[in-house]
């Protein structure tokens, strides 16, 4: 291990930020005031310090929150404290878009210029904001902020002793008002169906005070956990398997099989990871659940930990979700204080706790193994499989990883029973599904429908635009469909048969506000920016894809045959040879626009 430290020193503020997280240094090697030569001859507790490498990302957050950027002195000090090579830590710090290793103002305004916001002038708003805000605020373009139903959106991040992050939606390009406020009464603008008695997953959102554990329990909360204890860990896995629950993040892997495989591993300890790093453009359902019904996720994670034999769970939450972070942190604290997390939960002899880790702006960390690396303090780059996470996941131990929507589906499975749950939806796609509807619709938001409803049914609820030019299913990694294909059933098998994908549940409608070539260029730019660069097919392919689309745009949308041929060749290579889903799906939406919508047809 090459521990080459520079001569830069941390400021008092930077030192305080790191020490508040890690505690005071114990030796001069770690940066304590004792400078005796004897104290510098060795690093005390080197192995123990290296085992704390997973605190690198929280440490970077601590400095960035306090100062606004990460200086060489601050990085060196953090590396001494954790016995991490500075070169590796620099690689981690520069991996995330929300961090900076160059001096910048304490206030940074991230303006979304992704698909939903681009349609309503996000890029133009970002440009005008640069002229309106003074030198004390840095204005930066941002990928999707997960506020698509309120587009255009921005996020104002302020560093300092009382650091804050304030979502601004809709953003008007000037002063940070109106600010997106936490819903403090009945109803939720994010859930147009709020209060509908037929809802299953969203029944409490906008109806129950998300801060109150008593209100949650009065509405049936923790009934599922009590039933889990009654039927045992094996019984929980059987119920989840019999219900036909599959992952809701896009891969649709059977949840019961994943849990059974994790529980069966003799190696320990086991871990549970909740992937709340939803960064797919157009996706915001997990945010709405965490903001509106946080105790449901705490209960669901506890059940998942019980079923898989995990005693510790990690909630990896998007760095761009400050309200969800506050709500989930409060829910975890309240559950712990009331004996619903920690030792001997409900007197059943089962111990489980949840630790929240913040992401820092990296779409690739939605891939489960990249997420593991991020938690462990490494660059968020995907790992090769096998071994699979159920065998060697987080910290090299058996790990069950599920997203927010998948986990909260476990609650109705246990309360209503697997048979009743499976009766919702279709034979191959069971249960309710959450859809993120945005773009050119009258009532954007998160909708809950049973699997089997058609695309037309969903758009009718949200207010079908006129004219409707195209619908993007599954986000940037999904595919376009035509306005005459609204009879597509919203199921995994139905969308596959139609030659498209359900993905994470994004349904983004487009009218004439944004030309199709600009949409495709934005998708290509997104994948180029978000590629981790680990594998050549994705690192090079996403750049070549964007270059080809730029050449077509310079010819006013007229594509030469060799451009389309190159796009297809690059797309096939990325799909066949990329190490993870980012590269494998980077061509999907552009391919569907060419083949299905006739983009660039002469």
N, C-alpha and C positions, 0 to 999 in steps of 0.2 A: 504494500500500500504506500503510495507516494504522498506524504503529507507535506507539501511545500507551501508554507504560508508566506504571504507578503508582509510588507512593513506597515501597511495601512492599519489604523486603529479605529475602533468604533467610537461614535459619539456617545455621550452619556445617555441620550434618548434611545439609541440603538441597543446599548448594553442593558438598559432597564427593560426594554421590550423582550429581549431574549431571556433575561434572568427571571422576568415575571412568569415565563412559561416553564423554564427548566430549573429554577431555583438558583441560588448564588453559587458561583464556581467554588470548587473545593481545593484547587491547586493553582499555582502560577501557570502551569501548562494550559489550564482551561481559561486563564485570564484573571485570576485572583490577584490581589494587591501584593501578596507575598512574592518577592522577586529573588529569593535566595537561590544560589546556584544549585544547591541540593534538591530544591523543589522542582527545578526544571529538568532534572536528569531523566525523569520518566513520567509517563502519563498514568496517573493513578486510575485504576479501574477501567483499563482500556477495553476489555471485552464487554464489560457492563455498559460502557459508553457507546460502543459500536452497536449494541443491541437496542439502543435508543434511536437508531437511524430513522425509524418511522416518525420521529418528531421533527424531521427536517422540513417537511411541507408546513406543519403548524408554525415552525420557527420562522420560515420565510413569510408566512402570513403575518406573524407578530410584528416583524420589522416593517413590512410594507404597510400594515395598518397604522403604525405609529408615525412613520416618516414619509411614506408615499412612494418610496423606491428603495432598492437594496444596494447599498454601497459595497465597495470592496472590503472596507473595514468591518462592516456588519456581517458580511458573508464569512470572512475569515474568523471572526469571533464565534459565530454560530458553528462553524466547522470544528473549531477547537473544542467547543463544548460537547460536540457529538462524535468527535474523532472521525470526521468525514473528510476525504480529500477535497480541497477547495475546487479543483478542476471538475470533479463530479457534481459538487453542489452548484457550480456555475451552470453546468449543463441542465440541472433541474430547474434553477431559477429562470433560465432563458427559455424553457420549454412552454411556459404558461403565459397566456396573453395578458393576464391581469397584473403580472409583475413587470417591473422595469429595473434594469441594472444601470440605467442612466438617470441622472438627476432630472426631476420633473416637478411641477407644482404639486402641492398637497391635495389639490382637488382635480379629479379627472372625470370628464363627462364622456361616457361611452354611448355613442349614438348608433342604434341598430340600422344597418343598411341591407339586411337580408330580405328574403322574398316578400313576406307580408308587409314589412315596413317600406321596402323599395317601391311597392305598388302605390303607396300614398306619399311618396317624396322623401323617403328617409335619407338618401344620399344628398339631396338638395338641402335638407334641413341641417345635416351635418356641416355642409359647406357654409351655410349662413351662420350657424352657431359659432364657427371659428372666428367670424368677424365681429360677433356681438359680445362674446365673453372676453374678458381681459386676460392679461398674462398670468393671472393667478389661477386660471382654470385651463387645463389641457383638454382639448376636444379630440376624441379618437373615434374612428369608425369601428363598429363592432359587429360580429356575427349575431345570429338570433339571440335575443335576451329572454325568450320564453314568455313574452307579453304580447303575443301576436293578436289576441282578441282585442287589444287596446291600441293597436298600431296607429301612428308611429310611436316608438318607444325609445327611452334612454335610461341610463343608470348613472347617477351622480355619486361618485365615491370620494369621501373626504377622509384624509389621514389626520392623525393627531391623537392626543390622550383620550379623546372621546370619538374614536373613529366611527364613521357611519357610511351606509350605502342606501341611497334613496332612489327607488324606481320612479320614473316620470313617464306617465302614459295616460292620455296621449301627450307627446312632446311637440311643442310648437316652435322650438328653435330659439327661445329666448330665456327668460328667467325660469328657474326650476319650479314652476307652478303650471297647472295644478299637479300636486303630488299624489301618486297612487296611495290611497289610504287603506288601512286595514279595515275590512268590513266589521262594523261594531253593532250591527243589528240584524234583523231578518232579511233574507234575500242576499243574493250574490250576483253581481253583474257578470262574473265568469261562468256561472251555471244558469242559463236561461230557464232550465227546468226546475230550479230550486223550489222545494216544497211539494213537488209532485209525489203523491203517496205510492206510486209504482216504482220509484227509484230503489235500487238495491245498494250500489256502491256510493252514490252521491246523496243518500237520503238525509244525512246530517249536515251537509255543506250548505251554508247560508241559512240554516235553521237553528242549529245548536251553537252556543258560545264555544269557539274553538279553544279558549283558554281554560275552560272549566272541566275538570275531571268529573265532578259530580254530575254535571249536565250530560256528559258522555255516558256515564254509567246509568243514568236515568233513562237514556234512550237505547238501552240494551248493551252498552259497552261492557266488555269483559265477560259476557256470557259465553263467547266462543272459547276463551281461555279456560273457563271452568269446565266446559265440555271436553276440551283437549285433555285436561288432567283426568277426567273421568274415564276416557276411553284409552288413554295411554299413548305413548309416542308412535307405536306401530299402528294403532287405530287411526291416528291423525293422518299418517301417510296413506293408509288404505282409503280413507274418505277423500283425500285430495286426488288420489289416483282414480277412484271410481267416479269422481265428479268430472273427470276429463279436463282438468285445468291445465292449460299450457301457458308458456311465457307470453306476456303481453308486450314485451319490448321489441318484437319483430321476428325473433328466431322461432317462436312457437314450440319450444322444447317442452315435453311433458314434465310438469313440476313434480309430480309424485315420483317419477323415476329419478330425477335429480336428487330429491330428498332421501330416497331409499339408498341410492348409491353413496351419498355422503354419510348417512347414519351407519352403513355397513362397514366403513373403513376402520380397521383396527388401530391405525395411527392416530395420535391425538396431539394437542387438542384440536377439536373441530371449530370452525368459524362460520358465522353467518354474515353475509354482506348484502346490504340493500343498496342497489344501484339507483341513486336519485340524481344522476348526472345527465338528465335528459337534455341533450343539446341539438337534437335533430331539428332543423328549421321547421317551424310550424307546430312544434310539440310543446304543450304546457299542462297536460292533464295531471302529471305527478305533482307539479307545483300547486295546482288547485286543491288536490287532495291533502297535501301537507299543510297548506295554509288554512283550509277549511275543516279538516277532520284529523288533526295530528295524532290524537290518541289511538285512532284506528290503526295507524302504521306501527305505533309502539306495541299495541296488543298483537298485531299480526307478526311482527318480528319476534316477539316473545314465544308465540306458538311455533314459528319456524325453528327457532333455536331449540325448543323442547323436542321437536320431532327429529331434528338432525343430530342431536347430542352436542350442540354448541352452547357454550357458557358465555361467550362474548360475541356481540354483534357490532358491526360497523355500518353506520349510515353515511355513505359518501354523497354529499349534497353539492349541487352546483354552486359555484362561487357567486353567480349572478342572481341568487335567490335569497336576498336578505330577510324578507318577511317569513319565508319558509324556514330559514335557519332560526329565527327568533321563536317561531311557533313550536318547532320541533324541540329546540333546546328547553323551552318551558315545559313541554309535555314530558320529556324525559326526566327532568328534575322533579316534577310533581309525581310522576309514577314511582320514582325512586323513593321519594319522601313518604309515599303511602304504602310502601311494601309491595308494589307491583313490578318493581325491578330490583335487582340486587340479590341478597341471600334469601333463601327459603320463601319463594314467592307463593303467596296465599297458603302458607303452611304446608306446601306439598313437597318440600325437600329439594326443589329445583332452584338453581341459582342462574341468573342471566342478567347481563347488563349491556347497555348500548353506548357506544362512543360515536360522536358525530365528527366527521372529517370534511372540511371544506375543499372543494376543487378550486381551481384558479383560472379557468378558461382554457379548456382543451377538449374538443369534441371527441378525440380518440379515446379519452378516459371513460367513455360510455362502453367501450369494449371491456369485458370483465377482467381479462388478464392485464390489460393496460391499467385498469383501475387498481388492481392488486399492487402493481409496481409503484403507482402513485402513492398509495397508502404507505408502502414500505420505504418511501423516501428516494425512489429512483425516478428517472424519466418515465413518463406514462406511455411506454411502448409495449405493444402486444407481445405475448410470448407464443412460441410454437406449441402446437398441440399434436399428439399427446406429450406429456401427461395432461390430463384434463383437471379442471379445478376441483372436482369431487375427490380426486386422488392427491394432487399437490396444487393447492391454490394459494391463498394468502399465507405468507410466511412459510411456504412449503408444506402446509397442512391441508387436510380435507376441508373444502369450503363449498357451501351452497350460496350462490349469488342469484338474487331475483330483483326485479325492479319493483317500484312502489305499487303499481296497479296489480301486478301478479300477487303480491303479498296480501293486499287488502281483500282480494277475492277469496282468501282462505276463511275470512270471518263468516260470510254467508254460507259457505260450504258446511261449516261446523254448526251454525245455528239452524239452518233449514234442512240439513242433511244432503248427502251426495246425490241421492236420487232426485230430489226436488230441484237442486241446483242444475243437474244435467238436463232436466226437462226444459230449461231455458235455453234458447238458441237452437242449434242444429245438432245432428248426431256427431259430426266431426269437430264442430266449434261450439262448445257449450258455454253457457253462462252469459252475463251481460258484458258489454264492451264499452269503453270510454273512447270518444272521438273528439279530436281537436279540430274544430271547424273555424276557419278564418279566411281572410281575403275578401272577395267581393260578395259578401252575404249580408243580409240585413241584421241578423242576430248572432254574431260570432260568440264562441265560447266552447265549453266542454259539454258534450251531450252523452247521455247514457242510453244505449239501445241494446236489445237482445241481438246476438249474432243471428244473421239471416235477414235482417232489414236490408232494404236496398239503398244504394247511393241516392236515389231519388227521394226516398223516404226521409233520409237525413237532411238533404238540402231543402226539402219542403219545410222542415222544422226551423231551419236556420234562415230561410228566406232566399230562394234561388235568385241570383242576379239576372238582369236582362240588359244587355246580352250576356250569355254565358259562353265563353270561348274555350275553356279547358279546365280540367280538374286535376290537381296533383295529389295522388294518393301515396301516403307513406313518407312524405317529406322529400328532401333533396336526394335521399337514397332510394326513393320510390319510383313511380312512373306516372306519366300523364294518361288520362283517358279523355274521350271526346264528349261533348254535350249530349250526343245521341246514345250514350252508353250508361244512362242513369239506372238501368235495370240490373246492373251488376250487384249481386248479393254481397253484403259486407261480412264475409266469412273468409277464413284462410283458404278453404278449398274453392270458394266461389271466385275470389280474386285471382287465384292461380289459374283456374280454368279460363279466365278472361285475359290471361297474359299480363297481369299486373301484380301488385302486391298490396297487402293491407298494412304492412310495416308496423309502426308504433301507433297508428290510428290517426295520422294527419289527413285532413281533407281540406285542401286549399283551393278555393275557387278563383278563377281569373276572368276578368272582363277585358275591355279594350284599354284599360288604364296603363298597362305596361306591355310593350311589344314582346313577343315571344323570344326573339334573339337576345334581348336584354335579360330576360329571365334565365335563359340557358347560360349566358355569360356569368351571371351571378352564381349559379350552381357550380359552374366550373371553377370560379375563383374561390368559392367556399372549400371545395375539396383540395385545391392546391394549397390553400392556407392551412388547412387542418390536417393534412398528411403529416405523420410524425417523421417521415423520411427514412424509416428503418429499412424498408425493402425497395429495391430498384423499380419494380413494375409500377408501384404507386407513386414513388418520389418523382420519377421521370414522366410517367404516364399522365399524371394530373396536370403537369406543366404543358406537355405536348397537346393535351386536349384543349386547354385554355388557349394556347397559341393558335390552334386551328380555328377555333371559334372566333378569335379576334381577326384572323385573316378574312373569314367570311363576312364579319361585321364591317370591315373596311371596304368590302365590295358591296355594301348595302344589302346584305343578306343573301347574296347570290353565291351559292356554293359550287366550287369546281368539283369535278368527279374525284380528283385526287384528294381533296380535303375530306370528303365523306369517306372515302376508302381508308384514309389514314385514321380518321376518328374510329372507324369500326375495328381496324387492326389494333389500335392502342386500347380500345375498350375491351376487346377480347383478351388481350394480354393482361390487363389489370384484373379482369374477372377471374382468369384462370390461375394467375401466378402470384397475386398479392397475398400477404401473410394473414390479413384480417378483412373484416367486412367493409372497412372504409374503401380500400382500393377495389374490392370485389364489386361494390355497388356504385362507384363513382361515375360510371357510364350509363347507368340504368335510365335516369330521367332524360338524358340527352338522346339516347337511343330511342326511347318511346316517343319523344317529340318528333324525331325524324321519321320514324316508321308509322306512328299513329296519327300525328297531327299534320304531317307533311311539311315540317319545318324545313326551310331552305330549298323547297321544291322550285325549280325554275319555271 
